[in-house]
Amino acid sequence: MIAIENVRLFDEIQDKNRQLQMASENKSQFVSSMSHELRTPLNAIIGLTEMMVTNAARFGTEKAMEPLQRVNRAGTHLLGLITQVLDLSKIEAGKLELNPQTVQLVPLIDEVVVRRDCSPTKTRTASSLTPKRALAYSPWTPCGCGRFCSTC
């Protein structure tokens, strides 16, 4: 009687395990395809804004330089987030090697200040984070998108 119950429970656990495996594979496939679907138009937006900023005089977009630069920075930031989500998916699948490096914290802090200044939810207070010199070194890794992460 107990042996039959154990076999039933074991089969049930194996079935749940297969379902979880399939769900994980579906999630990975979804993340991968959505990443591609989001990156393609985002790269076009980034490229177009870069071209419009670079050739502002030719296109008559001098007055729109600041908004174009904000769109470009926001697009680049979003592209970095998409890349990080994809990297996390690769980490979950065991397909991404970590390569920690020592970097200066000043560029990281500068980026945080810039990102905070570009944030739509930014409070209108003066920034207290303005590094004057190198503060320290830390094992953060520069990402492919030019940003620094502790998980990439």
HUQUI-V812539 format. One record per pair of residues at least 12 apart in sequence whose C-alpha atoms are under 10 Angstrom apart, sorted by the first residue. I is the first residue (numbers start at 1). GAP is how many residues later the second one is. Records with the same first field share a line. If there is no record, write none. Layout:
I: GAP, GAP
This chain:
24: 65, 68, 69
25: 68
27: 62
28: 58, 61, 62, 64, 65
29: 60
31: 51, 54, 55, 58
32: 53, 54, 57, 58
34: 48, 52
35: 44, 47, 48, 50, 51
36: 46, 47, 50
38: 40, 41, 44
39: 36, 39, 40, 41, 43, 44
40: 39
42: 30, 33, 34, 36, 37
43: 29, 32, 33, 36
44: 31
45: 26, 27, 30, 31
46: 22, 23, 25, 26, 27, 28, 29, 30, 33
47: 25, 28
48: 20, 24
49: 16, 18, 19, 20, 21, 22, 23, 24, 26
50: 18, 19, 21, 22, 23
51: 17
52: 12, 13, 16, 17
53: 12, 13, 14, 15, 16, 19
56: 12
70: 48
71: 47
73: 41, 42, 45
74: 41, 44, 45
76: 69, 70
77: 38, 68, 69, 70
79: 66
80: 63, 64, 65, 66, 67
81: 64
83: 60, 61, 62, 69
84: 59, 60, 61, 65, 67, 68
87: 64, 65
88: 63, 64
91: 60, 61
96: 56
97: 55
98: 43, 52, 53, 54
99: 40, 41, 42, 43, 52, 53
100: 38, 39, 40, 41, 42, 49, 50, 51, 52
101: 36, 37, 38, 39, 40, 41, 49
102: 34, 35, 36, 37, 38, 39, 40
103: 33, 34, 35, 36, 37, 38, 39, 45
104: 30, 31, 32, 33, 34, 35, 36
105: 26, 28, 29, 30, 31, 32, 33, 34, 35, 43
106: 24, 25, 26, 27, 28, 29, 30, 31
107: 24, 27, 40, 41
108: 32, 34, 39, 40, 41
109: 20, 21, 22, 26, 39
110: 19, 20, 21
111: 36, 37
112: 17, 35, 36
113: 14, 15, 16, 17, 18
114: 13
138: 12
140: 12
